Amino acid sequence: MPIEIPDLPPAVLCFGAGDATAGSGLAADVLTLSSMGCHPLPVQTAALLRDTRSADEIWPQDVEIVVAQARAVLEDIPVEGFKLGFCGSVDNALAIAEVLSDYPGLPLVVEPALYAAGDLGEAGDEMAAALADLVLPQTTLLVVGRHELCRLAGVADGGDDSDELPGLDDAIERVLDCGTEYILLTGGGEHAPEVVNRLLGQEGSLRTDVWPRLGGRFLGAGTTLAAAAAAALAHGMALPEAVREAQEFTQQALRHAYRAGMGRALPDRFFWARGKSGNDGEGDE
């Protein structure tokens, strides 16, 4: 009787920064993708000096190393998708965009992590512009909060105290018009009793999901959500269903988060392996 060889897990190449806490960055991507049955291919774009409380310094990776590592693994292993986090530098953003342009048929999930560019000064704005010009036109799903979306679009968001948010609709329109297929606009950074996430496309709003706002602060919630979406797409799920699946995974990881250090809690991306389960939240398609 012949031995059945199991299907290979879909491979996902992820660009991101090294974070030794494993709360965010590449380590978080590896944990999330592995937990969701994918084979992660991590390419480091920068190194972060941080703990669970704050990031103190960023060292961008040399662009030649980023490109060489990505090209080497892509020529060896077939991939089913890409996930892009913090690029590390403007040069890296430009080079990564060129690499991605060779794979136009594969899903690309972008979670730009522009908050990490704060230590780069004016280079942070240049990085946002580079992403907007070269990466967003190739993006299948942009996972982003209001502030980052407006920054990428180059518009004012009205500030934290604004009820009308005059720049938000303009930002959505600009990003979709530049070629981004879908935006998952997350509400984790807002001040509201619930987290409202909206999936937007050229046809308007595709779905709205409402989740209870959990107490405490987390390191890597957005990274987990984006990597989970990349994993679901790599498994062949349709985008609206992949977004829902990613949110459910992230919600469970956050519900079972733990404080490994003295700062923010870390999502438990392997909650299911520890016998933890449950379902929270409501969604409308």
C-alpha positions as CSV (number, residue, x, y, z in Angstrom):
1,M,0.0,0.0,0.0
2,P,1.6,3.3,-1.1
3,I,2.4,5.9,1.6
4,E,0.4,9.1,1.2
5,I,2.5,12.2,1.3
6,P,0.7,15.1,3.0
7,D,0.2,18.3,1.1
8,L,2.9,20.8,1.6
9,P,2.0,23.8,3.8
10,P,1.7,27.0,1.7
11,A,4.8,29.1,1.9
12,V,4.5,32.8,2.7
13,L,7.4,35.2,2.3
14,C,7.3,37.9,4.9
15,F,9.5,41.1,5.0
16,G,9.8,42.6,8.4
17,A,12.0,43.8,11.3
18,G,13.6,41.5,13.8
19,D,12.1,41.9,17.3
20,A,13.7,39.8,20.0
21,T,10.5,40.0,22.1
22,A,8.6,38.1,19.4
23,G,5.7,40.5,20.0
24,S,6.0,42.1,16.6
25,G,8.0,41.9,13.5
26,L,9.3,38.7,11.9
27,A,9.1,36.5,14.9
28,A,5.4,37.4,15.3
29,D,4.9,36.6,11.6
30,V,6.6,33.2,12.0
31,L,4.5,32.3,15.0
32,T,1.2,33.4,13.3
33,L,1.9,31.8,10.0
34,S,3.0,28.6,11.6
35,S,0.0,28.5,13.9
36,M,-2.3,28.8,10.8
37,G,-0.6,26.0,8.9
38,C,1.7,27.9,6.6
39,H,5.5,27.7,6.1
40,P,7.0,31.2,6.8
41,L,9.9,32.5,4.8
42,P,11.2,35.5,6.9
43,V,13.4,38.1,5.3
44,Q,14.7,40.7,7.8
45,T,14.6,44.3,6.8
46,A,15.8,45.8,10.1
47,A,16.8,45.0,13.6
48,L,14.9,46.6,16.5
49,L,16.4,47.2,19.9
50,R,13.3,46.9,22.1
51,D,11.6,45.3,25.0
52,T,7.9,44.8,25.7
53,R,7.7,48.4,26.9
54,S,9.2,50.4,24.0
55,A,11.5,50.4,21.0
56,D,14.8,52.3,21.6
57,E,16.6,52.0,18.3
58,I,16.4,50.7,14.7
59,W,19.1,49.4,12.5
60,P,18.0,49.1,8.9
61,Q,19.3,46.0,7.0
62,D,21.5,46.7,4.0
63,V,19.4,46.7,0.9
64,E,21.7,44.3,-0.9
65,I,21.2,41.7,1.8
66,V,17.4,42.1,1.8
67,V,17.2,41.6,-1.9
68,A,19.7,38.8,-2.1
69,Q,17.9,36.8,0.6
70,A,14.5,37.3,-0.9
71,R,15.7,36.4,-4.4
72,A,17.5,33.3,-3.1
73,V,14.5,31.8,-1.3
74,L,12.1,32.8,-4.1
75,E,14.2,31.0,-6.7
76,D,14.1,27.9,-4.4
77,I,10.7,27.7,-2.8
78,P,7.3,28.4,-4.5
79,V,5.3,30.8,-2.5
80,E,1.6,31.4,-2.2
81,G,1.7,35.0,-0.9
82,F,3.6,37.8,0.6
83,K,3.3,39.8,3.9
84,L,5.1,43.1,4.2
85,G,5.7,44.8,7.5
86,F,8.3,47.5,8.4
87,C,10.7,48.1,5.5
88,G,13.5,49.5,7.6
89,S,14.5,52.2,5.1
90,V,13.4,54.0,1.9
91,D,16.0,52.1,-0.1
92,N,14.6,48.8,1.2
93,A,11.0,49.9,0.3
94,L,12.1,50.6,-3.2
95,A,14.0,47.4,-3.6
96,I,11.2,45.3,-2.1
97,A,8.7,46.9,-4.4
98,E,10.8,45.7,-7.4
99,V,11.0,42.2,-6.0
100,L,7.2,42.1,-5.5
101,S,6.6,43.4,-9.0
102,D,7.9,40.0,-10.4
103,Y,5.0,38.2,-8.7
104,P,1.9,40.1,-9.7
105,G,-0.5,37.1,-9.4
106,L,0.2,36.4,-5.7
107,P,-1.6,38.1,-2.8
108,L,0.3,40.8,-0.9
109,V,-0.8,41.8,2.6
110,V,0.8,45.1,3.8
111,E,0.9,46.2,7.4
112,P,3.3,49.2,7.1
113,A,4.2,49.7,10.8
114,L,4.9,53.3,10.2
115,Y,5.0,53.9,13.9
116,A,8.4,52.2,13.9
117,A,9.6,54.9,11.5
118,G,9.3,57.6,14.2
119,D,13.0,57.3,15.1
120,L,13.9,57.8,11.4
121,G,12.8,61.5,11.4
122,E,12.1,62.8,7.9
123,A,13.0,59.5,6.4
124,G,9.8,58.2,7.9
125,D,7.8,60.5,5.7
126,E,9.9,59.5,2.7
127,M,9.2,55.8,3.5
128,A,5.5,56.5,3.6
129,A,5.7,58.2,0.2
130,A,7.8,55.3,-1.3
131,L,5.2,52.8,0.0
132,A,2.4,54.8,-1.4
133,D,4.0,55.2,-4.8
134,L,5.4,51.7,-5.4
135,V,4.0,49.2,-2.9
136,L,0.4,50.1,-2.5
137,P,-0.4,49.8,-6.3
138,Q,0.6,46.1,-5.9
139,T,-1.2,45.5,-2.6
140,T,-4.0,43.1,-2.3
141,L,-4.9,44.0,1.3
142,L,-3.7,47.0,3.3
143,V,-4.2,46.4,7.1
144,V,-4.0,49.8,8.6
145,G,-5.5,52.2,11.2
146,R,-6.8,55.6,10.5
147,H,-3.6,57.5,11.3
148,E,-1.4,55.4,9.1
149,L,-3.9,55.4,6.3
150,C,-4.0,59.2,6.2
151,R,-0.2,59.3,6.4
152,L,0.1,57.0,3.5
153,A,-2.4,59.1,1.5
154,G,-0.7,62.3,2.5
155,V,-3.8,63.9,4.0
156,A,-4.7,65.3,7.5
157,D,-6.8,62.9,9.6
158,G,-8.5,65.6,11.7
159,G,-6.7,64.6,14.9
160,D,-7.7,62.3,17.8
161,D,-10.6,64.6,19.0
162,S,-12.2,65.0,15.6
163,D,-15.7,63.5,15.2
164,E,-16.0,64.2,11.5
165,L,-12.5,63.0,10.4
166,P,-12.5,65.2,7.3
167,G,-9.4,63.4,5.8
168,L,-10.5,59.8,6.1
169,D,-12.8,59.5,3.1
170,D,-10.2,61.3,1.0
171,A,-7.5,59.0,2.2
172,I,-9.6,55.9,1.5
173,E,-10.3,57.1,-2.0
174,R,-6.7,58.0,-2.7
175,V,-5.3,54.7,-1.6
176,L,-7.9,52.7,-3.5
177,D,-7.4,54.8,-6.6
178,C,-3.6,54.2,-6.5
179,G,-4.2,50.4,-7.1
180,T,-4.7,48.9,-3.6
181,E,-7.5,46.3,-4.0
182,Y,-8.8,46.3,-0.4
183,I,-8.3,48.2,2.8
184,L,-9.0,46.6,6.2
185,L,-9.4,49.8,8.3
186,T,-8.9,48.8,11.9
187,G,-10.3,50.4,14.9
188,G,-7.9,49.1,17.5
189,G,-6.3,52.5,18.0
190,E,-9.6,54.4,18.4
191,H,-11.2,55.5,21.7
192,A,-14.5,53.6,21.7
193,P,-16.0,50.8,23.7
194,E,-15.9,48.4,20.8
195,V,-13.3,47.8,18.0
196,V,-14.9,48.3,14.6
197,N,-13.0,46.9,11.6
198,R,-14.2,47.8,8.1
199,L,-13.2,46.0,4.9
200,L,-13.3,48.5,2.0
201,G,-12.9,48.1,-1.8
202,Q,-13.7,50.0,-5.0
203,E,-17.3,48.8,-4.6
204,G,-17.6,50.3,-1.1
205,S,-17.8,48.6,2.2
206,L,-17.7,44.8,1.9
207,R,-18.1,43.9,5.6
208,T,-18.0,45.4,9.1
209,D,-16.9,43.4,12.1
210,V,-17.4,44.5,15.7
211,W,-15.3,43.1,18.5
212,P,-15.4,43.9,22.2
213,R,-12.5,46.1,23.2
214,L,-10.2,44.1,25.5
215,G,-8.5,45.6,28.5
216,G,-4.8,46.2,28.6
217,R,-2.3,47.0,25.9
218,F,-0.9,44.6,23.4
219,L,2.3,44.3,21.4
220,G,1.8,43.1,17.9
221,A,-2.0,43.0,17.4
222,G,-1.8,44.6,13.9
223,T,1.1,42.4,12.9
224,T,-0.9,39.3,14.0
225,L,-3.9,40.4,12.1
226,A,-2.0,41.0,8.9
227,A,0.0,37.8,9.0
228,A,-3.2,35.8,9.8
229,A,-4.9,37.4,6.7
230,A,-1.8,36.5,4.6
231,A,-2.1,32.9,5.9
232,A,-5.8,32.6,5.1
233,L,-5.2,34.0,1.6
234,A,-2.3,31.6,1.0
235,H,-4.7,28.7,1.9
236,G,-6.9,29.9,-1.0
237,M,-9.7,31.6,1.0
238,A,-11.7,34.4,-0.7
239,L,-10.7,37.7,0.6
240,P,-13.7,38.6,2.7
241,E,-13.7,35.2,4.4
242,A,-9.9,35.5,4.9
243,V,-10.4,38.8,6.6
244,R,-13.0,37.3,8.9
245,E,-10.8,34.3,9.7
246,A,-7.9,36.6,10.4
247,Q,-9.9,38.7,12.8
248,E,-11.2,35.6,14.7
249,F,-7.7,34.3,15.1
250,T,-6.4,37.6,16.3
251,Q,-9.3,38.1,18.7
252,Q,-8.5,34.7,20.3
253,A,-4.8,35.4,20.4
254,L,-5.5,38.7,22.2
255,R,-8.0,37.2,24.6
256,H,-5.4,34.8,25.8
257,A,-2.5,37.2,25.7
258,Y,0.1,37.0,28.5
259,R,2.7,39.4,30.0
260,A,6.0,37.8,29.3
261,G,7.8,40.9,30.5
262,M,7.1,44.2,32.3
263,G,5.4,45.9,29.4
264,R,2.7,45.1,27.0
265,A,1.0,41.7,26.8
266,L,1.9,39.4,23.9
267,P,-0.7,37.7,21.8
268,D,-0.9,34.0,22.3
269,R,-0.7,32.8,18.7
270,F,-0.8,29.2,19.8
271,F,-3.9,29.5,22.1
272,W,-5.4,26.5,20.5
273,A,-2.4,24.3,21.4
274,R,-3.0,25.2,25.0
275,G,-6.5,24.0,25.1
276,K,-7.9,27.5,24.9
277,S,-11.0,28.3,22.8
278,G,-14.0,30.4,22.5
279,N,-15.6,32.9,20.2
280,D,-16.3,36.6,20.7
281,G,-17.5,39.4,18.4
282,E,-20.2,40.0,15.8
283,G,-19.8,40.5,12.1
284,D,-22.0,41.8,9.4
285,E,-21.2,41.1,5.7
